[in-house]
Structure formats: structure tokens, C-alpha cells
Amino acid sequence: MLATIDVRTAVALPTLTLKLEKPLKMTSKRLLQVAPAAAIAIFLMAAEANAGTITYSTNAANTEFVSPTTGLTLNSSSGLAATLTFQPDVNIAIGVPSNINYGIFTLECDTCAANPSSSATFGAFSFDLVITDQTDGATGVFVGSSPGGSVAFNSSTVTLNWQPLQIGPDAANTLTGNFGSTFFNITTTSRIVAPNSGANIGETTVQGSLDSAFVNTAGVPEPGTMGLFGVGLIGLGLLRRRRKSGK
């Protein structure tokens, strides 16, 4: 049995197709027109999502030895005369994530070289290292505790053990403000080198790291995905330009 088609339906189909094609062509044309601008915006968003800078300092007024004395210089408690001095960091702008330093301890014993059989002794002490995050407007403190130790011209047994090991994100271990997604880590122990050790003799860097707790959600594409989408839009823009030049 042969199927029959209504003549009116057969006539209406081409007309309906033409009506659908016109808005589709207009939509495609508009998409091609906005593609280059959209691509630039997406590349900028991808770059912003993939980069960041935090400015921090450790020179706050409360960065200092807190026992048995206060200030940035600690004198030996017995034996030869020796000093342990801290030099803080000021306004360091650093990318995220990154390994960083928080300042330098310098151990000096001018009389140690002339008295190789003698030594200086440091008693137990503690040190507060205040982190000021200028970018996020927050502060936190790492507390270093030392049992003390002996120092000679070519040796040192002085160490500092730090707590907490992380400041941030948000209000974790903060003194003031909120770190947002930013957090600072510090190495567990700083081992103070001998007065004659190192390229810059007697200097020990307090090391740590800076990172962000930002995590992409399902609604926020990764920077790489955004970049690929931008490339596709640029391709559409080039196609439009090629079509215009070919007319």
C-alpha cells in the first residue's frame, strides 16, 4: 500500500525550512561577529585564574625574641660573647604558589676564632615571627622555641622548632584579619649554622612556602579548558573574516 502525502503538507515543508534557516543563519552570523571579543575575554580570565601575587612582610613590631629578652638580637648567656640577630623581610611580592623565606638569622662570635678551645652558650629562648599579608589584610605568628646550644668558631648546635606549621587559609592561626584562600607554611626546624658557615657566613634562612586553598568547582572551568574554548572562538572569528574576504 502506497503512503499518501497531503499536498498542503508537501508545499508547507519547504516554506518552514526557509523560515528556520533564516534565524539560524542570523544566529551564526552574530556568533561569528562576537567570537574574537569573547576569545580575548576568556584568555584574560584564564590568565587571571592561573596567576596571582601576594605581598607579605615579617617586619612587624612583634617580630622579635620574646624570652629571655626582647628585640631582634639575642646575646649568649655564658662563655664567649656571641650574638644571634634576625633580619626580617619587607614587602616581598611573590607568585602563588612558591617557596619563600621569612628572614635571616645571623650568628656572630668575633672572639671564637681567637679562642678555638672555648665556646659560647645560648640558653633556652623563644622567637615570634609575625607574618603580615598585605594583600589579604591579615596577620599570623609562627612561634620558634629553642633549647639553646653551644657555638664555636666552626660549629653550632642551636636550633628552633616552629609552631604552628601553617597560617591560614581563612582565620586559621591568625592574629588579625582573614587570609582568604592564602596560607603560609614554615619548615619544622631552623638549624642555626656556625659563624663561619655559608656563602654569607653565619646566615640561616627561615624557609617556608606560600600557596592558595582555591579549588575549582564544577561551575568554574580550569584555566586550560578556558584557554581551549578561547582558541575555538578565535577560529570562528578567522572563519568569518575569511568568508567576508571571499565575497
C-alpha positions in Angstrom: 0.0 0.0 0.0 1.5 3.3 -1.0 1.7 6.1 1.5 0.0 9.3 0.6 1.2 12.8 1.4 -1.1 15.7 1.8 -0.4 18.2 -0.9 -0.7 21.1 1.5 1.9 19.5 3.8 4.3 18.9 0.9 4.0 22.6 0.0 4.4 23.9 3.6 7.6 21.9 4.3 10.0 24.0 2.1 8.5 27.2 3.4 9.0 26.0 7.0 12.6 25.1 6.2 13.3 28.5 4.8 11.8 30.2 7.9 14.0 28.1 10.2 17.2 28.6 8.1 16.9 32.4 8.3 17.2 32.8 12.1 19.8 30.1 12.2 22.0 32.0 9.7 21.5 35.2 11.7 22.5 33.5 14.9 25.6 32.0 13.3 26.5 35.4 11.9 26.2 37.1 15.2 28.2 34.4 16.9 31.0 34.9 14.4 30.9 38.6 15.0 31.3 38.4 18.8 33.7 35.4 18.7 37.0 37.5 18.7 36.0 39.7 21.6 34.7 36.7 23.6 38.0 34.9 22.9 40.1 37.8 24.3 37.9 38.0 27.4 38.2 34.2 28.0 42.0 34.3 27.6 42.2 37.2 30.2 40.0 35.1 32.6 42.3 32.1 32.1 45.4 34.1 32.8 43.8 35.6 35.9 42.8 32.2 37.1 46.3 30.8 36.6 48.3 33.7 38.2 48.3 35.6 41.5 50.7 37.6 43.6 50.8 38.0 47.4 52.8 40.8 49.1 54.0 39.9 52.6 56.4 41.2 55.3 57.9 39.8 58.6 59.0 43.2 60.0 56.0 43.8 62.3 56.8 45.3 65.7 56.0 42.0 67.4 58.6 40.0 65.3 61.2 39.5 68.0 62.8 37.4 70.6 60.3 37.1 73.5 62.4 35.3 76.1 64.7 35.6 77.9 64.9 39.1 76.3 63.0 41.1 73.7 64.2 42.7 70.4 65.9 41.4 67.3 69.2 40.5 68.9 69.9 37.8 71.5 73.2 37.6 73.4 74.9 34.4 74.5 74.1 33.6 78.2 77.6 32.3 79.1 81.1 31.6 77.8 82.4 33.6 74.9 80.5 36.6 73.6 78.2 35.7 70.7 75.0 37.2 69.2 72.1 35.9 67.2 70.3 38.6 65.2 67.2 38.4 63.0 66.8 40.4 59.8 63.1 40.4 58.6 61.7 40.6 55.1 59.9 43.7 54.0 57.2 44.0 51.3 58.0 40.8 49.3 55.8 40.4 46.3 55.7 36.7 45.3 53.8 34.5 42.9 51.4 31.8 44.2 52.4 29.0 44.8 56.0 29.5 45.7 58.8 28.5 48.1 59.7 31.6 50.2 61.9 32.8 53.1 60.8 34.8 56.1 64.0 36.4 57.0 67.6 35.6 58.1 69.2 34.7 61.5 72.9 35.7 61.6 75.1 34.1 64.2 78.3 36.0 65.1 81.1 35.2 67.5 84.0 37.6 67.0 86.1 36.0 69.8 85.5 32.4 68.8 88.3 32.4 66.1 90.8 33.6 68.7 89.7 31.0 71.2 89.2 27.8 69.3 89.1 25.7 72.5 86.3 27.8 74.1 82.7 28.3 73.1 79.7 30.5 73.7 76.5 29.1 75.1 72.9 30.2 74.4 70.3 29.3 77.0 66.7 28.4 76.0 64.9 31.1 74.1 61.8 31.7 72.0 61.1 33.9 69.0 57.8 35.2 67.5 57.8 35.5 63.7 54.8 37.6 62.7 53.6 37.3 59.1 51.8 40.3 57.6 49.9 39.5 54.4 49.3 43.0 52.9 47.3 41.6 50.0 44.6 39.9 52.2 44.9 42.3 55.1 45.8 39.6 57.7 48.5 38.7 60.2 49.6 35.5 61.9 52.5 34.3 64.0 54.9 31.4 63.9 56.5 30.7 67.3 60.0 29.3 67.4 61.2 27.5 70.6 64.9 26.6 71.2 66.5 24.6 74.0 69.6 26.7 73.3 73.0 25.3 72.4 76.7 25.9 72.1 78.6 27.9 69.5 82.3 27.8 68.5 84.0 29.3 65.5 83.2 26.4 63.3 80.2 24.7 65.0 76.7 25.4 66.3 74.1 23.2 67.9 71.4 25.9 68.2 68.0 25.0 66.6 64.5 26.5 66.6 61.4 24.4 66.3 58.3 26.2 64.9 54.6 26.0 65.7 52.1 26.1 64.1 53.4 24.9 60.8 50.7 26.7 58.8 48.9 30.0 59.0 45.7 30.4 57.0 43.6 29.8 55.0 40.8 32.0 56.3 41.1 32.6 60.0 43.3 29.6 60.9 46.0 30.7 63.4 45.5 34.3 62.6 46.2 37.3 64.9 44.1 39.7 62.9 42.0 39.7 59.7 41.4 36.8 57.3 43.8 35.2 54.9 41.1 34.1 52.5 42.4 31.3 50.3 46.0 32.1 51.1 48.1 30.1 53.5 51.8 30.2 54.7 53.8 27.2 55.7 57.1 27.0 57.6 59.7 24.3 57.9 59.6 22.4 61.1 63.1 23.2 62.3 65.6 26.0 61.6 69.1 24.9 62.3 71.4 27.9 63.0 74.6 27.4 61.1 78.1 28.0 62.6 79.6 31.6 62.5 82.0 30.6 59.7 79.5 28.6 57.6 77.8 29.5 54.3 78.4 31.9 51.4 77.2 34.7 53.6 78.9 33.4 56.8 76.8 32.7 59.8 73.4 33.3 58.0 70.5 30.9 58.3 67.4 31.5 56.2 64.0 30.7 57.7 62.2 28.9 54.9 58.7 28.0 54.1 56.1 28.2 51.3 53.1 30.2 50.1 50.0 28.6 48.5 46.3 29.0 47.9 43.5 26.8 49.0 41.4 27.9 46.0 39.7 24.8 44.5 37.8 24.9 41.2 34.2 23.8 41.4 32.1 22.1 38.8 30.8 25.5 37.7 34.2 27.1 37.3 36.3 25.6 34.4 40.0 25.1 34.7 42.3 27.7 33.1 43.4 25.1 30.4 39.8 24.4 29.5 39.0 28.1 29.2 42.1 28.6 27.0 40.9 25.8 24.6 37.5 27.4 24.4 39.1 30.8 23.6 41.1 29.1 20.8 37.9 27.8 19.3 36.3 31.2 19.4 39.3 32.7 17.6 38.9 30.1 15.0 35.3 31.1 14.4 36.4 34.7 14.1 39.0 33.9 11.5 36.4 31.8 9.6 34.1 34.8 9.5 36.9 37.1 8.2 37.8 34.6 5.5 34.1 34.4 4.4 33.9 38.2 4.2 37.1 38.5 2.2 35.9 35.7 -0.2 32.7 37.6 -1.1 
